Amino acid sequence: MTASRPRVRRKRRGRGLLVGAAIAVAFLAGFGVGSALQDGRSGEGSQTIVRTLNPLPLAPAARETVTVTVRSP
């Protein structure tokens, strides 16, 4: 019997490069979309108003007692 050498897998390096390239493409696409959205906005003629709303007073609670009777079938 002759001892055979185990096969060396080289797919991992190619898969790593493919994943890295996909991440780079996704980053660049996101960067491009973000830049396009930021360039498309014009702040001219718009105004932001911040206002604090105070709560309205609550009506006084009812002073009478109510009894509810439920019959089960």
PyMOL Python script that loads the backbone (N, CA, C, O; Angstrom):
from pymol import cmd

cmd.read_pdbstr("""\
ATOM      1  N   MET A   1       0.819  -1.191   0.000  1.00  0.00           N
ATOM      2  CA  MET A   1       0.000   0.000   0.000  1.00  0.00           C
ATOM      3  C   MET A   1       0.858   1.249   0.000  1.00  0.00           C
ATOM      4  O   MET A   1       1.849   1.359   0.722  1.00  0.00           O
ATOM      5  N   THR A   2       0.460   2.140  -0.799  1.00  0.00           N
ATOM      6  CA  THR A   2       1.178   3.412  -0.829  1.00  0.00           C
ATOM      7  C   THR A   2       0.336   4.469  -0.138  1.00  0.00           C
ATOM      8  O   THR A   2      -0.890   4.485  -0.255  1.00  0.00           O
ATOM      9  N   ALA A   3       0.992   5.324   0.560  1.00  0.00           N
ATOM     10  CA  ALA A   3       0.282   6.397   1.272  1.00  0.00           C
ATOM     11  C   ALA A   3       0.004   7.534   0.300  1.00  0.00           C
ATOM     12  O   ALA A   3       0.902   8.035  -0.377  1.00  0.00           O
ATOM     13  N   SER A   4      -1.224   7.914   0.252  1.00  0.00           N
ATOM     14  CA  SER A   4      -1.571   9.024  -0.649  1.00  0.00           C
ATOM     15  C   SER A   4      -1.636  10.322   0.151  1.00  0.00           C
ATOM     16  O   SER A   4      -2.020  10.334   1.321  1.00  0.00           O
ATOM     17  N   ARG A   5      -1.269  11.363  -0.481  1.00  0.00           N
ATOM     18  CA  ARG A   5      -1.271  12.671   0.177  1.00  0.00           C
ATOM     19  C   ARG A   5      -2.677  13.256   0.139  1.00  0.00           C
ATOM     20  O   ARG A   5      -3.376  13.120  -0.865  1.00  0.00           O
ATOM     21  N   PRO A   6      -3.098  13.901   1.214  1.00  0.00           N
ATOM     22  CA  PRO A   6      -4.434  14.512   1.209  1.00  0.00           C
ATOM     23  C   PRO A   6      -4.490  15.675   0.223  1.00  0.00           C
ATOM     24  O   PRO A   6      -3.521  16.410   0.035  1.00  0.00           O
ATOM     25  N   ARG A   7      -5.648  15.810  -0.391  1.00  0.00           N
ATOM     26  CA  ARG A   7      -5.818  16.889  -1.368  1.00  0.00           C
ATOM     27  C   ARG A   7      -5.914  18.234  -0.653  1.00  0.00           C
ATOM     28  O   ARG A   7      -6.569  18.361   0.381  1.00  0.00           O
ATOM     29  N   VAL A   8      -5.268  19.202  -1.209  1.00  0.00           N
ATOM     30  CA  VAL A   8      -5.287  20.547  -0.634  1.00  0.00           C
ATOM     31  C   VAL A   8      -6.413  21.319  -1.323  1.00  0.00           C
ATOM     32  O   VAL A   8      -6.469  21.416  -2.549  1.00  0.00           O
ATOM     33  N   ARG A   9      -7.292  21.857  -0.507  1.00  0.00           N
ATOM     34  CA  ARG A   9      -8.399  22.629  -1.080  1.00  0.00           C
ATOM     35  C   ARG A   9      -7.977  24.070  -1.300  1.00  0.00           C
ATOM     36  O   ARG A   9      -7.402  24.702  -0.414  1.00  0.00           O
ATOM     37  N   ARG A  10      -8.259  24.570  -2.456  1.00  0.00           N
ATOM     38  CA  ARG A  10      -7.907  25.948  -2.775  1.00  0.00           C
ATOM     39  C   ARG A  10      -9.150  26.805  -2.989  1.00  0.00           C
ATOM     40  O   ARG A  10      -9.041  27.974  -3.359  1.00  0.00           O
ATOM     41  N   LYS A  11     -10.319  26.238  -2.761  1.00  0.00           N
ATOM     42  CA  LYS A  11     -11.557  26.988  -2.964  1.00  0.00           C
ATOM     43  C   LYS A  11     -11.732  28.078  -1.908  1.00  0.00           C
ATOM     44  O   LYS A  11     -12.366  29.101  -2.169  1.00  0.00           O
ATOM     45  N   ARG A  12     -11.181  27.865  -0.733  1.00  0.00           N
ATOM     46  CA  ARG A  12     -11.378  28.819   0.355  1.00  0.00           C
ATOM     47  C   ARG A  12     -10.797  30.187   0.011  1.00  0.00           C
ATOM     48  O   ARG A  12     -11.402  31.208   0.339  1.00  0.00           O
ATOM     49  N   ARG A  13      -9.652  30.229  -0.634  1.00  0.00           N
ATOM     50  CA  ARG A  13      -9.048  31.496  -1.004  1.00  0.00           C
ATOM     51  C   ARG A  13      -9.920  32.216  -2.034  1.00  0.00           C
ATOM     52  O   ARG A  13     -10.140  33.423  -1.936  1.00  0.00           O
ATOM     53  N   GLY A  14     -10.406  31.474  -3.008  1.00  0.00           N
ATOM     54  CA  GLY A  14     -11.272  32.059  -4.030  1.00  0.00           C
ATOM     55  C   GLY A  14     -12.592  32.529  -3.439  1.00  0.00           C
ATOM     56  O   GLY A  14     -13.108  33.578  -3.824  1.00  0.00           O
ATOM     57  N   ARG A  15     -13.142  31.756  -2.504  1.00  0.00           N
ATOM     58  CA  ARG A  15     -14.395  32.136  -1.854  1.00  0.00           C
ATOM     59  C   ARG A  15     -14.192  33.401  -1.015  1.00  0.00           C
ATOM     60  O   ARG A  15     -15.057  34.277  -0.996  1.00  0.00           O
ATOM     61  N   GLY A  16     -13.061  33.497  -0.327  1.00  0.00           N
ATOM     62  CA  GLY A  16     -12.753  34.676   0.484  1.00  0.00           C
ATOM     63  C   GLY A  16     -12.623  35.922  -0.380  1.00  0.00           C
ATOM     64  O   GLY A  16     -13.106  36.997  -0.024  1.00  0.00           O
ATOM     65  N   LEU A  17     -11.959  35.760  -1.525  1.00  0.00           N
ATOM     66  CA  LEU A  17     -11.829  36.894  -2.436  1.00  0.00           C
ATOM     67  C   LEU A  17     -13.186  37.304  -2.994  1.00  0.00           C
ATOM     68  O   LEU A  17     -13.456  38.493  -3.164  1.00  0.00           O
ATOM     69  N   LEU A  18     -14.032  36.333  -3.276  1.00  0.00           N
ATOM     70  CA  LEU A  18     -15.361  36.626  -3.797  1.00  0.00           C
ATOM     71  C   LEU A  18     -16.207  37.361  -2.757  1.00  0.00           C
ATOM     72  O   LEU A  18     -16.900  38.323  -3.087  1.00  0.00           O
ATOM     73  N   VAL A  19     -16.151  36.913  -1.514  1.00  0.00           N
ATOM     74  CA  VAL A  19     -16.896  37.574  -0.444  1.00  0.00           C
ATOM     75  C   VAL A  19     -16.366  38.991  -0.232  1.00  0.00           C
ATOM     76  O   VAL A  19     -17.153  39.922  -0.060  1.00  0.00           O
ATOM     77  N   GLY A  20     -15.074  39.162  -0.243  1.00  0.00           N
ATOM     78  CA  GLY A  20     -14.477  40.492  -0.091  1.00  0.00           C
ATOM     79  C   GLY A  20     -14.884  41.430  -1.214  1.00  0.00           C
ATOM     80  O   GLY A  20     -15.186  42.600  -0.976  1.00  0.00           O
ATOM     81  N   ALA A  21     -14.890  40.917  -2.436  1.00  0.00           N
ATOM     82  CA  ALA A  21     -15.300  41.737  -3.579  1.00  0.00           C
ATOM     83  C   ALA A  21     -16.776  42.110  -3.475  1.00  0.00           C
ATOM     84  O   ALA A  21     -17.149  43.235  -3.808  1.00  0.00           O
ATOM     85  N   ALA A  22     -17.623  41.183  -3.017  1.00  0.00           N
ATOM     86  CA  ALA A  22     -19.051  41.477  -2.863  1.00  0.00           C
ATOM     87  C   ALA A  22     -19.272  42.544  -1.797  1.00  0.00           C
ATOM     88  O   ALA A  22     -20.113  43.427  -1.968  1.00  0.00           O
ATOM     89  N   ILE A  23     -18.527  42.469  -0.708  1.00  0.00           N
ATOM     90  CA  ILE A  23     -18.650  43.481   0.348  1.00  0.00           C
ATOM     91  C   ILE A  23     -18.197  44.843  -0.180  1.00  0.00           C
ATOM     92  O   ILE A  23     -18.833  45.857   0.108  1.00  0.00           O
ATOM     93  N   ALA A  24     -17.125  44.877  -0.935  1.00  0.00           N
ATOM     94  CA  ALA A  24     -16.638  46.137  -1.500  1.00  0.00           C
ATOM     95  C   ALA A  24     -17.652  46.736  -2.470  1.00  0.00           C
ATOM     96  O   ALA A  24     -17.877  47.946  -2.460  1.00  0.00           O
ATOM     97  N   VAL A  25     -18.258  45.907  -3.299  1.00  0.00           N
ATOM     98  CA  VAL A  25     -19.263  46.398  -4.255  1.00  0.00           C
ATOM     99  C   VAL A  25     -20.481  46.935  -3.517  1.00  0.00           C
ATOM    100  O   VAL A  25     -21.015  47.980  -3.889  1.00  0.00           O
ATOM    101  N   ALA A  26     -20.933  46.228  -2.461  1.00  0.00           N
ATOM    102  CA  ALA A  26     -22.082  46.687  -1.688  1.00  0.00           C
ATOM    103  C   ALA A  26     -21.769  48.013  -0.994  1.00  0.00           C
ATOM    104  O   ALA A  26     -22.624  48.897  -0.943  1.00  0.00           O
ATOM    105  N   PHE A  27     -20.558  48.161  -0.463  1.00  0.00           N
ATOM    106  CA  PHE A  27     -20.168  49.413   0.190  1.00  0.00           C
ATOM    107  C   PHE A  27     -20.161  50.560  -0.812  1.00  0.00           C
ATOM    108  O   PHE A  27     -20.695  51.634  -0.532  1.00  0.00           O
ATOM    109  N   LEU A  28     -19.563  50.342  -1.971  1.00  0.00           N
ATOM    110  CA  LEU A  28     -19.500  51.404  -2.970  1.00  0.00           C
ATOM    111  C   LEU A  28     -20.887  51.768  -3.499  1.00  0.00           C
ATOM    112  O   LEU A  28     -21.165  52.939  -3.756  1.00  0.00           O
ATOM    113  N   ALA A  29     -21.761  50.766  -3.662  1.00  0.00           N
ATOM    114  CA  ALA A  29     -23.125  51.056  -4.110  1.00  0.00           C
ATOM    115  C   ALA A  29     -23.871  51.862  -3.053  1.00  0.00           C
ATOM    116  O   ALA A  29     -24.583  52.807  -3.393  1.00  0.00           O
ATOM    117  N   GLY A  30     -23.724  51.512  -1.789  1.00  0.00           N
ATOM    118  CA  GLY A  30     -24.361  52.267  -0.715  1.00  0.00           C
ATOM    119  C   GLY A  30     -23.822  53.675  -0.628  1.00  0.00           C
ATOM    120  O   GLY A  30     -24.580  54.618  -0.399  1.00  0.00           O
ATOM    121  N   PHE A  31     -22.530  53.831  -0.807  1.00  0.00           N
ATOM    122  CA  PHE A  31     -21.924  55.159  -0.785  1.00  0.00           C
ATOM    123  C   PHE A  31     -22.461  56.006  -1.927  1.00  0.00           C
ATOM    124  O   PHE A  31     -22.758  57.186  -1.736  1.00  0.00           O
ATOM    125  N   GLY A  32     -22.588  55.423  -3.107  1.00  0.00           N
ATOM    126  CA  GLY A  32     -23.112  56.161  -4.261  1.00  0.00           C
ATOM    127  C   GLY A  32     -24.560  56.574  -4.073  1.00  0.00           C
ATOM    128  O   GLY A  32     -24.933  57.700  -4.404  1.00  0.00           O
ATOM    129  N   VAL A  33     -25.384  55.671  -3.543  1.00  0.00           N
ATOM    130  CA  VAL A  33     -26.793  55.991  -3.301  1.00  0.00           C
ATOM    131  C   VAL A  33     -26.905  57.091  -2.245  1.00  0.00           C
ATOM    132  O   VAL A  33     -27.706  58.013  -2.396  1.00  0.00           O
ATOM    133  N   GLY A  34     -26.120  57.003  -1.192  1.00  0.00           N
ATOM    134  CA  GLY A  34     -26.144  58.023  -0.151  1.00  0.00           C
ATOM    135  C   GLY A  34     -25.734  59.383  -0.680  1.00  0.00           C
ATOM    136  O   GLY A  34     -26.347  60.392  -0.333  1.00  0.00           O
ATOM    137  N   SER A  35     -24.711  59.426  -1.510  1.00  0.00           N
ATOM    138  CA  SER A  35     -24.275  60.697  -2.102  1.00  0.00           C
ATOM    139  C   SER A  35     -25.344  61.267  -3.024  1.00  0.00           C
ATOM    140  O   SER A  35     -25.574  62.476  -3.036  1.00  0.00           O
ATOM    141  N   ALA A  36     -25.990  60.414  -3.788  1.00  0.00           N
ATOM    142  CA  ALA A  36     -27.033  60.880  -4.698  1.00  0.00           C
ATOM    143  C   ALA A  36     -28.223  61.445  -3.924  1.00  0.00           C
ATOM    144  O   ALA A  36     -28.794  62.464  -4.312  1.00  0.00           O
ATOM    145  N   LEU A  37     -28.592  60.785  -2.838  1.00  0.00           N
ATOM    146  CA  LEU A  37     -29.713  61.286  -2.032  1.00  0.00           C
ATOM    147  C   LEU A  37     -29.367  62.607  -1.368  1.00  0.00           C
ATOM    148  O   LEU A  37     -30.214  63.496  -1.274  1.00  0.00           O
ATOM    149  N   GLN A  38     -28.140  62.744  -0.909  1.00  0.00           N
ATOM    150  CA  GLN A  38     -27.742  63.980  -0.248  1.00  0.00           C
ATOM    151  C   GLN A  38     -27.661  65.124  -1.260  1.00  0.00           C
ATOM    152  O   GLN A  38     -28.045  66.249  -0.943  1.00  0.00           O
ATOM    153  N   ASP A  39     -27.178  64.860  -2.452  1.00  0.00           N
ATOM    154  CA  ASP A  39     -27.078  65.905  -3.472  1.00  0.00           C
ATOM    155  C   ASP A  39     -28.437  66.326  -3.993  1.00  0.00           C
ATOM    156  O   ASP A  39     -28.608  67.471  -4.412  1.00  0.00           O
ATOM    157  N   GLY A  40     -29.409  65.425  -3.977  1.00  0.00           N
ATOM    158  CA  GLY A  40     -30.726  65.723  -4.516  1.00  0.00           C
ATOM    159  C   GLY A  40     -31.573  66.603  -3.611  1.00  0.00           C
ATOM    160  O   GLY A  40     -32.549  67.192  -4.074  1.00  0.00           O
ATOM    161  N   ARG A  41     -31.231  66.708  -2.347  1.00  0.00           N
ATOM    162  CA  ARG A  41     -32.010  67.514  -1.420  1.00  0.00           C
ATOM    163  C   ARG A  41     -31.588  68.970  -1.513  1.00  0.00           C
ATOM    164  O   ARG A  41     -30.398  69.285  -1.507  1.00  0.00           O
ATOM    165  N   SER A  42     -32.557  69.838  -1.596  1.00  0.00           N
ATOM    166  CA  SER A  42     -32.248  71.261  -1.539  1.00  0.00           C
ATOM    167  C   SER A  42     -32.951  71.841  -0.320  1.00  0.00           C
ATOM    168  O   SER A  42     -34.159  71.668  -0.156  1.00  0.00           O
ATOM    169  N   GLY A  43     -32.211  72.518   0.522  1.00  0.00           N
ATOM    170  CA  GLY A  43     -32.755  73.067   1.743  1.00  0.00           C
ATOM    171  C   GLY A  43     -33.398  74.428   1.563  1.00  0.00           C
ATOM    172  O   GLY A  43     -33.860  75.035   2.529  1.00  0.00           O
ATOM    173  N   GLU A  44     -33.428  74.903   0.343  1.00  0.00           N
ATOM    174  CA  GLU A  44     -33.983  76.227   0.091  1.00  0.00           C
ATOM    175  C   GLU A  44     -35.497  76.204   0.212  1.00  0.00           C
ATOM    176  O   GLU A  44     -36.164  75.322  -0.329  1.00  0.00           O
ATOM    177  N   GLY A  45     -36.027  77.180   0.924  1.00  0.00           N
ATOM    178  CA  GLY A  45     -37.468  77.311   1.026  1.00  0.00           C
ATOM    179  C   GLY A  45     -38.122  76.421   2.058  1.00  0.00           C
ATOM    180  O   GLY A  45     -39.345  76.451   2.198  1.00  0.00           O
ATOM    181  N   SER A  46     -37.359  75.636   2.781  1.00  0.00           N
ATOM    182  CA  SER A  46     -37.963  74.787   3.797  1.00  0.00           C
ATOM    183  C   SER A  46     -37.547  75.286   5.179  1.00  0.00           C
ATOM    184  O   SER A  46     -36.459  75.833   5.357  1.00  0.00           O
ATOM    185  N   GLN A  47     -38.424  75.087   6.139  1.00  0.00           N
ATOM    186  CA  GLN A  47     -38.162  75.535   7.498  1.00  0.00           C
ATOM    187  C   GLN A  47     -38.665  74.473   8.470  1.00  0.00           C
ATOM    188  O   GLN A  47     -39.749  73.919   8.291  1.00  0.00           O
ATOM    189  N   THR A  48     -37.880  74.200   9.483  1.00  0.00           N
ATOM    190  CA  THR A  48     -38.266  73.230  10.500  1.00  0.00           C
ATOM    191  C   THR A  48     -38.690  73.985  11.746  1.00  0.00           C
ATOM    192  O   THR A  48     -37.972  74.860  12.228  1.00  0.00           O
ATOM    193  N   ILE A  49     -39.862  73.640  12.264  1.00  0.00           N
ATOM    194  CA  ILE A  49     -40.381  74.273  13.470  1.00  0.00           C
ATOM    195  C   ILE A  49     -40.509  73.206  14.544  1.00  0.00           C
ATOM    196  O   ILE A  49     -41.087  72.146  14.304  1.00  0.00           O
ATOM    197  N   VAL A  50     -39.969  73.483  15.731  1.00  0.00           N
ATOM    198  CA  VAL A  50     -40.061  72.569  16.858  1.00  0.00           C
ATOM    199  C   VAL A  50     -40.979  73.213  17.882  1.00  0.00           C
ATOM    200  O   VAL A  50     -40.770  74.358  18.285  1.00  0.00           O
ATOM    201  N   ARG A  51     -42.001  72.469  18.303  1.00  0.00           N
ATOM    202  CA  ARG A  51     -42.972  73.015  19.243  1.00  0.00           C
ATOM    203  C   ARG A  51     -43.266  71.968  20.304  1.00  0.00           C
ATOM    204  O   ARG A  51     -43.397  70.782  20.002  1.00  0.00           O
ATOM    205  N   THR A  52     -43.368  72.423  21.567  1.00  0.00           N
ATOM    206  CA  THR A  52     -43.683  71.522  22.665  1.00  0.00           C
ATOM    207  C   THR A  52     -45.167  71.641  22.971  1.00  0.00           C
ATOM    208  O   THR A  52     -45.682  72.741  23.171  1.00  0.00           O
ATOM    209  N   LEU A  53     -45.850  70.504  23.007  1.00  0.00           N
ATOM    210  CA  LEU A  53     -47.277  70.494  23.312  1.00  0.00           C
ATOM    211  C   LEU A  53     -47.466  70.166  24.782  1.00  0.00           C
ATOM    212  O   LEU A  53     -46.896  69.200  25.288  1.00  0.00           O
ATOM    213  N   ASN A  54     -48.273  70.979  25.470  1.00  0.00           N
ATOM    214  CA  ASN A  54     -48.582  70.736  26.869  1.00  0.00           C
ATOM    215  C   ASN A  54     -49.840  69.882  26.954  1.00  0.00           C
ATOM    216  O   ASN A  54     -50.758  70.063  26.154  1.00  0.00           O
ATOM    217  N   PRO A  55     -49.901  68.955  27.907  1.00  0.00           N
ATOM    218  CA  PRO A  55     -51.073  68.089  28.018  1.00  0.00           C
ATOM    219  C   PRO A  55     -52.292  68.867  28.510  1.00  0.00           C
ATOM    220  O   PRO A  55     -52.165  69.802  29.301  1.00  0.00           O
ATOM    221  N   LEU A  56     -53.469  68.474  28.036  1.00  0.00           N
ATOM    222  CA  LEU A  56     -54.718  69.086  28.479  1.00  0.00           C
ATOM    223  C   LEU A  56     -55.089  68.526  29.848  1.00  0.00           C
ATOM    224  O   LEU A  56     -54.728  67.394  30.171  1.00  0.00           O
ATOM    225  N   PRO A  57     -55.805  69.306  30.656  1.00  0.00           N
ATOM    226  CA  PRO A  57     -56.206  68.785  31.970  1.00  0.00           C
ATOM    227  C   PRO A  57     -57.209  67.644  31.815  1.00  0.00           C
ATOM    228  O   PRO A  57     -58.018  67.641  30.886  1.00  0.00           O
ATOM    229  N   LEU A  58     -57.150  66.673  32.731  1.00  0.00           N
ATOM    230  CA  LEU A  58     -58.040  65.526  32.694  1.00  0.00           C
ATOM    231  C   LEU A  58     -59.341  65.844  33.423  1.00  0.00           C
ATOM    232  O   LEU A  58     -59.355  66.596  34.398  1.00  0.00           O
ATOM    233  N   ALA A  59     -60.422  65.264  32.938  1.00  0.00           N
ATOM    234  CA  ALA A  59     -61.711  65.427  33.608  1.00  0.00           C
ATOM    235  C   ALA A  59     -61.690  64.623  34.909  1.00  0.00           C
ATOM    236  O   ALA A  59     -61.021  63.592  34.984  1.00  0.00           O
ATOM    237  N   PRO A  60     -62.409  65.081  35.927  1.00  0.00           N
ATOM    238  CA  PRO A  60     -62.418  64.321  37.184  1.00  0.00           C
ATOM    239  C   PRO A  60     -63.046  62.940  36.982  1.00  0.00           C
ATOM    240  O   PRO A  60     -63.932  62.764  36.146  1.00  0.00           O
ATOM    241  N   ALA A  61     -62.579  61.981  37.749  1.00  0.00           N
ATOM    242  CA  ALA A  61     -63.060  60.604  37.637  1.00  0.00           C
ATOM    243  C   ALA A  61     -64.496  60.503  38.135  1.00  0.00           C
ATOM    244  O   ALA A  61     -64.917  61.284  38.988  1.00  0.00           O
ATOM    245  N   ALA A  62     -65.250  59.540  37.603  1.00  0.00           N
ATOM    246  CA  ALA A  62     -66.639  59.335  38.020  1.00  0.00           C
ATOM    247  C   ALA A  62     -66.662  58.855  39.472  1.00  0.00           C
ATOM    248  O   ALA A  62     -65.790  58.096  39.894  1.00  0.00           O
ATOM    249  N   ARG A  63     -67.665  59.304  40.233  1.00  0.00           N
ATOM    250  CA  ARG A  63     -67.726  58.986  41.666  1.00  0.00           C
ATOM    251  C   ARG A  63     -68.723  57.872  41.975  1.00  0.00           C
ATOM    252  O   ARG A  63     -68.868  57.515  43.144  1.00  0.00           O
ATOM    253  N   GLU A  64     -69.403  57.316  41.007  1.00  0.00           N
ATOM    254  CA  GLU A  64     -70.370  56.263  41.302  1.00  0.00           C
ATOM    255  C   GLU A  64     -69.774  54.891  41.001  1.00  0.00           C
ATOM    256  O   GLU A  64     -68.906  54.767  40.138  1.00  0.00           O
ATOM    257  N   THR A  65     -70.226  53.889  41.692  1.00  0.00           N
ATOM    258  CA  THR A  65     -69.744  52.534  41.534  1.00  0.00           C
ATOM    259  C   THR A  65     -70.636  51.802  40.544  1.00  0.00           C
ATOM    260  O   THR A  65     -71.859  51.933  40.590  1.00  0.00           O
ATOM    261  N   VAL A  66     -70.037  51.043  39.665  1.00  0.00           N
ATOM    262  CA  VAL A  66     -70.772  50.292  38.655  1.00  0.00           C
ATOM    263  C   VAL A  66     -70.445  48.817  38.859  1.00  0.00           C
ATOM    264  O   VAL A  66     -69.277  48.451  38.991  1.00  0.00           O
ATOM    265  N   THR A  67     -71.489  47.956  38.884  1.00  0.00           N
ATOM    266  CA  THR A  67     -71.313  46.533  39.041  1.00  0.00           C
ATOM    267  C   THR A  67     -71.697  45.852  37.727  1.00  0.00           C
ATOM    268  O   THR A  67     -72.750  46.138  37.158  1.00  0.00           O
ATOM    269  N   VAL A  68     -70.840  44.954  37.251  1.00  0.00           N
ATOM    270  CA  VAL A  68     -71.079  44.236  35.997  1.00  0.00           C
ATOM    271  C   VAL A  68     -71.182  42.756  36.353  1.00  0.00           C
ATOM    272  O   VAL A  68     -70.271  42.191  36.957  1.00  0.00           O
ATOM    273  N   THR A  69     -72.316  42.125  35.970  1.00  0.00           N
ATOM    274  CA  THR A  69     -72.531  40.703  36.240  1.00  0.00           C
ATOM    275  C   THR A  69     -72.502  39.954  34.934  1.00  0.00           C
ATOM    276  O   THR A  69     -73.211  40.320  33.997  1.00  0.00           O
ATOM    277  N   VAL A  70     -71.687  38.899  34.849  1.00  0.00           N
ATOM    278  CA  VAL A  70     -71.561  38.102  33.635  1.00  0.00           C
ATOM    279  C   VAL A  70     -71.922  36.680  33.978  1.00  0.00           C
ATOM    280  O   VAL A  70     -71.402  36.114  34.940  1.00  0.00           O
ATOM    281  N   ARG A  71     -72.818  36.094  33.189  1.00  0.00           N
ATOM    282  CA  ARG A  71     -73.202  34.693  33.375  1.00  0.00           C
ATOM    283  C   ARG A  71     -72.515  33.855  32.319  1.00  0.00           C
ATOM    284  O   ARG A  71     -72.509  34.203  31.138  1.00  0.00           O
ATOM    285  N   SER A  72     -71.941  32.756  32.752  1.00  0.00           N
ATOM    286  CA  SER A  72     -71.290  31.885  31.758  1.00  0.00           C
ATOM    287  C   SER A  72     -72.310  30.878  31.244  1.00  0.00           C
ATOM    288  O   SER A  72     -73.137  30.396  32.017  1.00  0.00           O
ATOM    289  N   PRO A  73     -72.269  30.557  29.980  1.00  0.00           N
ATOM    290  CA  PRO A  73     -73.261  29.645  29.363  1.00  0.00           C
ATOM    291  C   PRO A  73     -73.152  28.207  29.817  1.00  0.00           C
ATOM    292  O   PRO A  73     -73.925  27.359  29.371  1.00  0.00           O
TER     293      PRO A  73
END
""", "prot")
cmd.dss("prot")
cmd.show_as("cartoon", "prot")
cmd.util.cbc("prot")
cmd.orient("prot")
